[in-house]
Amino acid sequence: LVNSSPLIQAVGNGTSLTACVTNKGGQGSHAAEVITMAQAAMPAVVAGTQNVIIFLSDGDVTASLANLNNQTSKVSKQCGQAVTAAQAATTAGTKVYAVAYGAGSSGCSSDDTYKPCSTMKAIASDSTTFYTTNSSCNINGSANPVTQLPDIFKAITTSLTKPRLIPN
C-alpha cells in the first residue's frame, strides 16, 4: 500500500499508519435522519436508472437525547421513525435495500412498535431487498438466504446490474 495515498491515510494501512477516520462506536444511531438525508441527496432519476439506498444496521435504533442534540421529538419510537423514513423513500421511487447485520428480536425503545429485526424488514422496499446475517431474522418466502456480508453485497451488486449485449 502507498502510505501517501489519501485513501490509505484515511483508513490506515493496518500496521504502521494509523487511520485518521475511526469508528468510535457507542454513539447510538438515528436511522430516520440517515435515511431522510440519503433520500434528500438523491439526484433526479434519469430514464433507465434507479436511485438506491443500501442501509446496513443491526436495527437497534437507540440514540440518546444528547446524541440527538436534545431534540426530544426524535427520541421516542426511533425504530418506527426509521421505518416511516424508509417507506417515504420507497414512495418517492428509491429502492431501499436493508441489510440486517445481526439484528435481534429485542431492542429499540420500550414504547416502539418495532424491534430490531422487524425494523430492518420494514425498512426494505420489499422482500427482495431484505438481506440478513441472522437465521432467526428473515422474511418468509424471501429469495435471499441468510449469508455473510461479502455475499450479501455481491448479491445486491448483481441485482443492480443488467446483462447487456455489446456489439463488435
N, C-alpha and C positions, 0 to 999 in steps of 0.2 A: 504494500500500500504506500502511496505517496503522501507523506505527512504534511506537505504544503497544500494539498487539496482542501478547499473549503468544506467539502462534504466530509472528508476524513477528520478534519478539525472539529466539526460539529458533533460527530458520533463517536470519535475516538478510534484508535486502531487496535484496541484490545490488549495492548501491552504497555507501551511507554507513553502514549499520547492520551491524556485524559480528555474525555468528551466535554465540550462546553454546554451541551444540551443533555440534561439528565432527567430521569423520571424520579421526581421527588416522592410521589405516592402520598396517600393519606389525605389528599385534598378534597375528597368527595367529588361528585360529578353532578352536573345538572344537564342531563341529556336533552331536555326540551330546548334549552338555549343553543346547544351544539347543533341539533338538527335544524332548528329555525334559522340559525346563522348560515349553515351549509346550504339550505334551500335559498336563502336570500342572495347567496353568492353565485347561484346558478345563472349561466348565460341564457339568452333566448334560444330555444331549441331550433336547430337548423333541420330542414327536411331530411329525413333518413337517419337522424341521430336520436339519442335518448339521454336525458340527464339522469344521473345515478348518484345515490348516496350509499356508501358502504359503512355501516355502523357496527363497530366491534365493541362489545361490552359484556360484563358479567350480569348486566341487567339490574344490579342493586344500586339504584339511583338515590343517593343519600347525602347530598351536600348540606353542610351546616349553615345556619343563619349567617355566621361570619364568612364562610366561603362565598355566600351569595350577596355580600356587601349589605347585609341587614335588610334585604328585600323580602319582607315577611310573606308577600303573595306567592313567592316561589318555593317556600319551604315545605308546605304540606302537599301530599299526594304527588310527589315528583315523578314517580313511575307513570302515573296516569297522564301527567303533563307531557312526558316524553312520547307516549302513545298518541296523544292528540296532535303533537307537532309532526310526528311521522305520517299520520293519516292526512294532515293538511298538505304535506309534501307530495304524497301519493295522489291526492286530489288535484294538485297543481301539475301533474304529469310526470313527476320524478319517480323513478323506480327505486325503492328503498330496500336494500339488502341488509338483513340483520344477522350478525354472526354472534351467537350466544357462546361466549367463552367461559365455560364452567358455570353457567347460570344455574342457580339452585332453586329450590321451591320455597325458601324462606329469605326474608329481607324486605327491602323497601320500608316505608314508614307504616306504622300500625294502622293509620287511617286510610291507607291506599287500597284501591280495589285490586291492584295488580301485585304480583310477586315477581322476582327477577326473571324466572323462566317465562311466565305469561306476558311480561312486559316485552321481552325480546320477540316472542311470537307475534304480538300485536304490532310491534314496530315494523315488521316486514310487510312489504306491499301485498304479498300473497304467500302461499305455502312454497312456491318455487323460489322465493327469495329469502327463505329462512334456512340458516345453517347452524349447527350446534356441535360442541365438543363433549356434551354431556348426554349419555344414553337415556337418562331419565327426563330430559328436556327435549322433546321432539313434537312434531305435528303429525298426527295420524294421517297417513296417506301421502306424506311428503316424499318426493322423489329424492330428497337429499339425505343420504345416510350420515350417521354420526361418524366423524372422522377427525383428522388432525388439521391444524390451521393451514399448513402449506397446501394440503389437498383441497381445503375449502377455497382458498384464494385462486388455485388453478381452476376449480370448477366455476367460480364467479367470472374469471377472465374468459374462460371458454364460452360462457353464456352471453358475454358482451360482444363477441365477435361472430361474424357470419362468414361461411366459406365463400370465396369468390373465384371465378374463373378469369384468369388474366390472359388476354390474348398475346400471341407472339408479336 
